[in-house]
Amino acid sequence: MTSSQVQSNQMLFEVRDYECDMQGIVNNAVYQNYLEHARHKFIKTKGLDFAKITEQGINLVLMRAEIDYKRSLKSGDEFYIETHAERESKLKFAFYQKVVRSHDQQVILQAKMLVASTNQQGRPIVFDKADKLFE
């Protein structure tokens, strides 16, 4: 997959040497960084800006991360992350994400990231603009 073939819900990456552990594979914690970056970019494609949302006193807080690791990536591997969002309740929504190695289309992991919106004091609030994520 090349950058011209990427869909709006996909983001291309390449594994960097320093992201690998002693086994020569991407460390499990690094995948959460990839997923977070892809979520923020996905939000932006929907006309929202994570930083501006936070400046408005609304925090989008990760409540639960469910990650099913299927295979490993190695240094130099190119991959993409597919992201879509679904409302779970009035206060919560989930990002469903999939990491796919580009050259053979192998699924590396699948994740469900449950998010809630809170105010600055950590109390749950309704984030009406979240509806843009589901369009």
N, C-alpha and C positions, 0 to 999 in steps of 0.2 A: 504494500500500500504506500502510495506517495502522498505528499501534502496536497496535491491536486485532487486526490480521491477521497480525502477525509470529509466525513459528514459533519454537520454542525454539532452533533452530540459526541464526536470523537476527538481525541487529542493525541498527537504523535509524540513519542519520546524515544530516547536512545540511552541505554544503560551506560553509565560512566564507571571507570575503573574503581573509584573510591567508594562506590555504592555496594561493592561485593565484599563478602566475608572471606575467611580463610579457606572455605570450600570452593571459592571461585564463583559463587552464585550471589544474586542480590539478597542482602540481609532482609529478613521478614519485616523489620520495622521500616525499612525504606519504602516499601509498598504503600504504607499509610501516607507518606509524603507525596508520592505520585498521585494517590487517590484524592488527597486534599487539593492539590493543585488543579487536577481535572475538575473537581467540583466547583472551585472558584471560577474557572474559565467557563464552565457550563452555565453558572449563574449569570456571568457577564453576557453570554450569548442570548440570554432571555431578557436583556435590558436592565439587569440589576447589577449593582456593584457591591461586593462584600465589604470593602472598606467604608464606603458611604453608608451602608446599612448600619455598620457599627458606630459610625460618627453620629447617627441619628438616635443612638441609645438603644438599639436593638441588637441583641447578640444571638447569633445562630450557633447553638451549642450542640456538639456531638454527644449524644446520650449513649449510643451503643454502636459498636463496630463488629459486624459479623463478617469474617473473611474466611473463605474456603480456598486454600492453596491447592492447586492441581499440579503445577509444574514449576520449574525454576527458570529464571532469566540469567544470562551471563553477560559479562562486559561486552559492549558493542552491539548487543541485540537491539533491534528496533522493534517497538511495540506501540500499540495504541490503547487508549482507554475509552470505552463506551460508557456514557452516563445518561441516565434518565431519572426523573423524580416522580414520586407518587405521594399524594396526601394520605396520611395514616389516621389522622384525627384533626380536630379543629386547631390543635396546638402543635402537632407533630407532622413531619413528613420524612420520607425516606429517599435516599439516593441509591439507586441500583447501579452498580458499576461492574465492568468486566474488563480485565487486562488480557489483551490478545497479542501474541507474537506475530509480527507482520509477515515474515517470510513463509511461514507454514500455517498461519491462522489457528495455531494451537491456543486454547484458553489456558492462561496461566493462573488466574484466580477470578473468583466471583465474590462480590461484596454487597452487603446491605448496610448502609450507614444511616442510622436513625437520628434525626435532628429535631430540636425544639427551639422555639424563639423565646427569649427572656428579655426582661428589662435590665437596667444596670444593677439592680439589687438581686438579680437572679430569679425573679418571679416570672412564671410563665405568662406570656402575652400572645395575643393573636397578631400574626404578621400578615396583613391582608395582601400585600404585594407578592407573597409567596405563590399566589395563584398563577402568576406568570410562568413559574417553573413547570407547570403541568400543561401548558398550551402546546 
